[in-house]
Amino acid sequence: RHVSAAPSPTPGRWHGLMLEGRPLAARIRLADRWHQRAIGLLATRRLDRFDGLWLRPCAAIHMAGMAYPLDILFLDARGRILRRVDALAPWRAAACPGAHATLELRAGLARAWQLQPGATLGLSAPPAA
């Protein structure tokens, strides 16, 4: 089952990441509730237990209080990448007017996975509990 940018019944759980319908070896956390988006990755010292955070809705992010850089992907409502920001440093910000969601990834993953504007990303359903 493909979740993409549509509402998900499993916020806060692990999801797989899909690129053009093909799975990537990734563990992504979905944050589609206000409190999940407000906390984001601020409580982490680094991304080592998972690869990123999918924030929805979200068209702008800040790195205030972060301890490490992130790759940022801004997505439209269908999961199409609108803008990519590589290794956004702590205490910086980025935005993309018209974005519906933002994917924050461990720095270097966007380049390693060749995630480019125009490509479509989605979330796969988490494994059954």
DODREN-452112 format. One record per residue: residue number from 1; x, y, z of N, C-alpha, C in turn. Coordinates in steps of 0.1 Angstrom, whole numbers. Each point is the difference from the previous one (the first is absolute). Example, Ala and Ser with C-alpha at 12.3 -4.5 7.8 and 13.67 -1.06 7.14 Angstrom:
<atoms>
+-----+-------+-------+-------+-------+-------+-------+-------+-------+-------+
| num |  n.px |  n.py |  n.pz | ca.px | ca.py | ca.pz |  c.px |  c.py |  c.pz |
+-----+-------+-------+-------+-------+-------+-------+-------+-------+-------+
|   1 |   132 |   -57 |    78 |    -9 |    12 |     0 |     9 |    12 |     0 |
|   2 |    -4 |    11 |    -7 |     9 |    11 |     0 |    -8 |    11 |     8 |
+-----+-------+-------+-------+-------+-------+-------+-------+-------+-------+
</atoms>
This chain:
<atoms>
+-----+-------+-------+-------+-------+-------+-------+-------+-------+-------+
| num |  n.px |  n.py |  n.pz | ca.px | ca.py | ca.pz |  c.px |  c.py |  c.pz |
+-----+-------+-------+-------+-------+-------+-------+-------+-------+-------+
|   1 |     9 |   -12 |     0 |    -9 |    12 |     0 |     9 |    12 |     0 |
|   2 |    -3 |    10 |    -8 |     7 |    12 |    -2 |    -7 |    12 |     7 |
|   3 |     7 |     7 |     8 |    -7 |    11 |     8 |     1 |    13 |    -6 |
|   4 |    12 |     4 |    -7 |     3 |    12 |    -6 |    -4 |    12 |    10 |
|   5 |    -6 |    11 |    -6 |    -2 |    11 |     8 |   -14 |     1 |     6 |
|   6 |    -8 |   -11 |    -2 |   -14 |    -1 |     5 |     0 |    -3 |    15 |
|   7 |   -10 |     3 |     7 |    -1 |    -3 |    14 |     4 |   -14 |     3 |
|   8 |     7 |    -3 |    11 |     4 |   -13 |     4 |    -6 |    -4 |    13 |
|   9 |    -4 |   -13 |     2 |    -6 |    -4 |    12 |    11 |    -3 |    11 |
|  10 |    12 |     1 |    -4 |    11 |    -4 |     9 |    11 |    11 |     3 |
|  11 |    -4 |    11 |     5 |    10 |    11 |     2 |    10 |    -5 |    11 |
|  12 |    12 |     5 |    -1 |    10 |    -3 |    10 |     6 |   -14 |    -1 |
|  13 |    -4 |    -8 |    -9 |     5 |   -14 |    -2 |    11 |     1 |   -11 |
|  14 |     8 |   -11 |    -1 |    10 |    -1 |   -11 |    -7 |    -3 |   -13 |
|  15 |     5 |     6 |   -10 |    -5 |    -3 |   -14 |    12 |    -2 |    -9 |
|  16 |    -2 |    -7 |   -11 |    10 |    -1 |   -10 |    -1 |    12 |    -9 |
|  17 |    10 |     3 |    -8 |     0 |    11 |    -9 |     0 |    -6 |   -14 |
|  18 |    -9 |     6 |    -9 |    -1 |    -5 |   -13 |     4 |    11 |   -10 |
|  19 |     8 |    -3 |   -10 |     5 |     9 |   -10 |    -6 |    -5 |   -13 |
|  20 |    -9 |     8 |    -7 |    -7 |    -4 |   -12 |    -6 |   -14 |     1 |
|  21 |    -5 |    -3 |    12 |    -7 |   -13 |     3 |     9 |   -11 |     4 |
|  22 |    13 |     2 |     0 |    10 |   -10 |     4 |     5 |     3 |    14 |
|  23 |     1 |   -11 |     8 |     4 |     2 |    14 |    15 |     4 |     1 |
|  24 |     3 |     9 |     9 |    14 |     3 |     3 |     3 |    -6 |    14 |
|  25 |    12 |    -3 |     3 |     3 |    -6 |    13 |     1 |    12 |    10 |
|  26 |   -12 |     3 |     5 |    -2 |    12 |     9 |   -10 |    -3 |    10 |
|  27 |     2 |     6 |    12 |   -10 |     0 |    11 |    -4 |    15 |     2 |
|  28 |   -12 |     3 |    -2 |    -5 |    14 |     1 |   -11 |     1 |    10 |
|  29 |     0 |    10 |     8 |   -10 |     3 |    10 |    -9 |    10 |    -5 |
|  30 |   -13 |    -2 |     1 |   -10 |     9 |    -5 |    -5 |     9 |    12 |
|  31 |     1 |    14 |    -3 |    -5 |     9 |    10 |   -11 |     8 |    -7 |
|  32 |   -13 |    -4 |     3 |   -11 |     8 |    -6 |   -10 |     5 |    11 |
|  33 |     5 |     1 |    12 |    -8 |     6 |    11 |     8 |    12 |     4 |
|  34 |    -7 |    10 |     5 |     7 |    13 |     4 |    11 |    -2 |     9 |
|  35 |    -2 |    -8 |    11 |    11 |    -2 |    10 |    12 |    -8 |    -6 |
|  36 |    -3 |    -9 |    -9 |    11 |    -7 |    -6 |     9 |     9 |    -9 |
|  37 |    -7 |     9 |    -7 |     7 |     9 |    -9 |     8 |    11 |     9 |
|  38 |    -6 |     4 |    11 |     6 |    10 |     8 |    13 |    -5 |     6 |
|  39 |     0 |   -13 |     5 |    12 |    -5 |     5 |    10 |    -5 |   -11 |
|  40 |    -5 |    -5 |   -10 |     8 |    -4 |   -12 |    12 |    -9 |     5 |
|  41 |    12 |     5 |    -4 |    12 |    -8 |     3 |     8 |     7 |    11 |
|  42 |    -6 |    10 |     7 |     7 |     8 |    10 |     5 |    -9 |    12 |
|  43 |    -7 |   -11 |     2 |     4 |    -8 |    12 |    11 |   -10 |    -4 |
|  44 |     5 |     0 |   -12 |    11 |    -9 |    -4 |    13 |     7 |    -1 |
|  45 |    11 |    -8 |     4 |    13 |     5 |    -2 |     6 |    -3 |   -14 |
|  46 |    -6 |   -11 |    -6 |     4 |    -4 |   -13 |   -10 |   -10 |    -5 |
|  47 |    -1 |    -2 |   -13 |    -9 |   -10 |    -6 |     8 |   -13 |    -1 |
|  48 |    -2 |    -9 |     9 |     6 |   -13 |    -2 |    -9 |   -11 |     1 |
|  49 |   -12 |     2 |     7 |   -10 |   -11 |     0 |    -9 |     0 |   -12 |
|  50 |    -1 |    11 |    -7 |    -8 |     1 |   -12 |     6 |    10 |    -9 |
|  51 |    -6 |     1 |   -12 |     7 |     9 |   -10 |    -7 |    13 |    -2 |
|  52 |   -12 |     2 |     4 |    -6 |    13 |    -2 |   -14 |     2 |     6 |
|  53 |    -5 |    12 |    -2 |   -13 |     4 |     5 |    -8 |     7 |   -11 |
|  54 |   -12 |    -6 |    -2 |    -9 |     6 |   -10 |   -10 |     9 |     7 |
|  55 |     0 |    13 |    -2 |    -8 |     9 |     7 |   -12 |     4 |   -10 |
|  56 |   -12 |    -1 |     5 |   -11 |     3 |    -8 |   -12 |     6 |     8 |
|  57 |    -5 |    12 |    -3 |     4 |     9 |   -11 |    13 |     8 |     5 |
|  58 |     8 |     4 |   -10 |    12 |     8 |     4 |     6 |     6 |   -13 |
|  59 |     1 |    13 |     0 |     7 |     6 |   -12 |    12 |     8 |     4 |
|  60 |     4 |     0 |    13 |    11 |     7 |     5 |     6 |    -7 |    12 |
|  61 |    13 |     0 |     2 |     6 |    -6 |    12 |    11 |     9 |     5 |
|  62 |     3 |    -1 |    13 |    11 |     7 |     6 |     9 |   -10 |     7 |
|  63 |    12 |     3 |     1 |    10 |    -9 |     6 |     5 |     6 |    14 |
|  64 |    -8 |     9 |     6 |     3 |     6 |    13 |     1 |   -12 |    10 |
|  65 |    11 |     0 |     7 |     1 |   -10 |    11 |     5 |   -14 |    -5 |
|  66 |     2 |    -2 |   -13 |     4 |   -13 |    -5 |    16 |    -1 |     1 |
|  67 |     4 |   -12 |     2 |    14 |    -2 |     2 |     8 |    -6 |   -12 |
|  68 |    -8 |    -2 |   -11 |     6 |    -6 |   -12 |    -7 |     5 |   -12 |
|  69 |     6 |    -1 |   -12 |    -6 |     4 |   -12 |   -10 |   -10 |    -6 |
|  70 |    -9 |     4 |    -8 |   -10 |    -9 |    -6 |    -1 |     3 |   -15 |
|  71 |    -3 |   -10 |    -8 |    -5 |     2 |   -14 |   -15 |     3 |     1 |
|  72 |    -5 |     9 |    -7 |   -14 |     4 |     0 |    -6 |    -1 |   -14 |
|  73 |   -11 |    -7 |     0 |    -8 |    -2 |   -13 |   -14 |     6 |     2 |
|  74 |    -4 |    10 |    -8 |   -13 |     5 |     1 |    -8 |    -7 |   -11 |
|  75 |   -12 |    -4 |     3 |    -9 |    -8 |    -8 |   -13 |     6 |    -3 |
|  76 |    -6 |    -2 |   -11 |   -14 |     4 |    -3 |    -9 |   -10 |     6 |
|  77 |   -13 |     2 |    -2 |   -10 |    -9 |     6 |     0 |   -15 |    -6 |
|  78 |     6 |    -2 |   -11 |     2 |   -13 |    -6 |    13 |    -6 |     3 |
|  79 |     9 |     7 |     8 |    13 |    -6 |     4 |    11 |     4 |   -10 |
|  80 |    -3 |     8 |   -10 |    10 |     4 |   -10 |    10 |    10 |     7 |
|  81 |    13 |    -2 |    -2 |    10 |     9 |     6 |     0 |    13 |    -7 |
|  82 |    -2 |    11 |     7 |     0 |    13 |    -5 |    13 |     7 |     1 |
|  83 |     7 |    -3 |    12 |    12 |     7 |     3 |     9 |   -10 |     9 |
|  84 |    13 |     0 |    -2 |     9 |    -7 |     8 |    10 |     9 |     6 |
|  85 |     3 |    -1 |    13 |    10 |     8 |     7 |     9 |   -10 |     6 |
|  86 |    13 |     0 |    -4 |    10 |   -10 |     5 |     6 |     6 |    13 |
|  87 |     1 |    -9 |    10 |     8 |     3 |    12 |    -3 |    14 |     6 |
|  88 |   -13 |     3 |     2 |    -4 |    12 |     7 |     6 |     0 |    14 |
|  89 |     8 |    10 |     3 |     7 |     1 |    13 |    -9 |     5 |    11 |
|  90 |     4 |    -4 |    12 |    -7 |     5 |    12 |    -1 |    15 |     0 |
|  91 |   -11 |     5 |     5 |    -4 |    14 |     1 |    -2 |     7 |   -13 |
|  92 |    -4 |    -8 |   -10 |    -4 |     5 |   -13 |   -15 |    -3 |    -2 |
|  93 |    -6 |     5 |   -11 |   -13 |    -3 |    -3 |    -2 |    -2 |   -15 |
|  94 |   -10 |    -6 |    -4 |    -3 |    -2 |   -15 |   -15 |    -1 |    -1 |
|  95 |    -5 |     5 |   -12 |   -14 |    -1 |    -3 |    -2 |    -2 |   -15 |
|  96 |   -13 |    -4 |    -3 |    -3 |    -2 |   -14 |   -15 |     3 |    -1 |
|  97 |    -4 |    12 |    -5 |   -14 |     3 |    -2 |    -7 |   -11 |    -9 |
|  98 |   -11 |    -4 |     5 |    -8 |   -10 |    -8 |     3 |   -14 |     5 |
|  99 |    10 |    -2 |     8 |     3 |   -14 |     5 |   -11 |    -4 |     9 |
| 100 |    -3 |   -13 |     0 |   -10 |    -6 |     9 |     6 |    -8 |    11 |
| 101 |    12 |    -5 |    -2 |     7 |    -8 |     9 |    15 |     2 |    -1 |
| 102 |     7 |    -3 |    11 |    15 |     1 |     0 |     6 |   -13 |     5 |
| 103 |    10 |    -5 |    -6 |     7 |   -12 |     4 |    14 |     4 |     5 |
| 104 |     2 |    -2 |    13 |    14 |     3 |     5 |     7 |   -13 |     1 |
| 105 |    12 |     0 |    -6 |     8 |   -13 |    -1 |    14 |     3 |     6 |
| 106 |     6 |   -11 |     4 |    14 |     0 |     4 |     8 |     6 |   -11 |
| 107 |     9 |    10 |     3 |     8 |     7 |   -10 |     7 |   -10 |    -8 |
| 108 |    -1 |     2 |   -13 |     7 |    -9 |   -10 |    -9 |   -10 |    -7 |
| 109 |   -11 |    -3 |     6 |    -9 |   -10 |    -5 |    -7 |     4 |   -13 |
| 110 |    -4 |    13 |    -1 |    -6 |     5 |   -12 |     9 |    -2 |   -12 |
| 111 |    12 |     3 |     1 |    10 |    -1 |   -11 |     3 |   -15 |    -2 |
| 112 |     2 |    -8 |    10 |     3 |   -14 |    -1 |   -12 |    -8 |    -7 |
| 113 |   -12 |     4 |     3 |   -12 |    -6 |    -6 |    -4 |     7 |   -13 |
| 114 |     7 |    10 |    -4 |    -2 |     7 |   -13 |   -15 |     6 |     0 |
| 115 |    -4 |     6 |    11 |   -13 |     6 |     1 |     0 |    14 |    -6 |
| 116 |    -6 |     1 |   -11 |     1 |    13 |    -8 |   -14 |     6 |    -1 |
| 117 |    -1 |    13 |    -2 |   -13 |     7 |    -2 |    -7 |    -7 |   -13 |
| 118 |   -13 |    -2 |     2 |    -7 |    -7 |   -11 |    -3 |   -14 |     3 |
| 119 |     8 |    -7 |     8 |    -2 |   -14 |     4 |   -11 |     0 |    10 |
| 120 |    -7 |   -12 |     1 |   -11 |    -1 |     9 |     4 |   -10 |    11 |
| 121 |    -3 |     4 |    13 |     2 |    -8 |    12 |   -13 |    -3 |     6 |
| 122 |     0 |   -10 |     8 |   -12 |    -4 |     8 |     5 |    -9 |    11 |
| 123 |    -9 |    -2 |     9 |     2 |    -9 |    12 |    -7 |   -13 |    -2 |
| 124 |     6 |   -11 |     3 |    -7 |   -12 |     0 |    -5 |    -2 |    14 |
| 125 |   -11 |    -8 |     1 |    -6 |    -3 |    13 |    10 |    -7 |     9 |
| 126 |    -1 |     3 |    13 |     9 |    -6 |    10 |    -3 |   -15 |     1 |
| 127 |    10 |    -8 |     4 |    -3 |   -14 |     2 |   -11 |    -2 |    11 |
| 128 |    -7 |   -11 |    -1 |   -11 |    -3 |     9 |     6 |    -2 |    14 |
| 129 |    -7 |     6 |    10 |     5 |    -1 |    14 |    -1 |   -14 |     5 |
+-----+-------+-------+-------+-------+-------+-------+-------+-------+-------+
</atoms>
